[in-house]
């Protein structure tokens, strides 16, 4: 009976540790996404979505990034996809940058 209880505790501990690790990865991904979106949003509307600023890729803190800019008359939509290592977990973010 004691062996079953200890086994159950170990299993629960492993699950909690995995959840905490997943939360940490999501927090890092959100930080990387915010930095990339802020960086792109700081570019003028006339330049954003033109030439080489239509799409891009990169790696930050081991996280693969891929982004695209879609032009509309009054705004630029930035779509960002992040792929986290090991679990191949993908997160998608999007923001709209208004143009004057």
N, C-alpha and C positions, 0 to 999 in steps of 0.2 A: 504494500500500500504506500509506504514511504517513497519507494522508487518511482511510482506513478506520479506522485505529487511533485517530486523534484523534477521529473521529466517535464511535467506540465509547466512548472515555473521557468525552466530553461527555455522552453518553446515560446512562452509569453515574453520573456526577456529578449529573445532574438527578434520577435515581431516588433516590439517597441523600438529596439535599436534600428531596425530597418526603416520604420516609419520616421524616426528622427533624422536618419540619413537622407531620406526622400525629401523631408521638409527643408533640410539644409541645401540640397541641390536645387529645389524650387526657389529658395531665397536667392541663391547665387544667380540663377537664370533670370529672375525678375530684376536683379541689379544690373546684369549685363544688358537686358532688354531696355531698361530705362536709360542707361548711358548711350546706347546706340540710337534710340528714338530721339533723345535730347540733342545728340550730335547732328542728326539729319535735320531735325526741326529748326536748328539754328542757322541753316543755310537759306539764302534768299529764295523766294518762290520762283524767280526767273531761272535760277541755276538748278534748283531741285527738280529732278525729273527730266533734265536735259543732258545730252551727251553721256558721259560716264557715270552720271548721278541718277541713272534709271534703275540700276540694280547693282548688287554687290554681294560678296561673300567674305568671310573672315573667321578667325578663331580667337576667342577671348576666354582666358581661364579654362581652356580645354573644351569650351562649348562652341560648336559650329554655328555660325550665323549665316543667314541668307535673307536679303531684303530686296524689295522692289518698291518703286514709286510710281503711282498712277496719277497722271495729270487730269484735272478737270478745270473748268473755266475759273472757278473761284477758290480752289483748294488743291492740295496735294495729299493723296492717301499713301501712307507708308505702311507696308505690310512686312512683318519680321517673323522669321521662323528660326527657332533655336533647337538644336539637337544636342541633348546631353549625352556624355560618354557612358559607357558600360551598359546602361539599361536601354540605350537608344530611345530615350524618351523625348518627345517633340512637344514644344510649346509654341503657340502662335499668338502674336500681338499685332495690333493695328492702331493707328492714330491718324487723325485728320489735321492737317496744317492749313489754316485759313490764309488766303492771299488777299491783300488789300486791293 
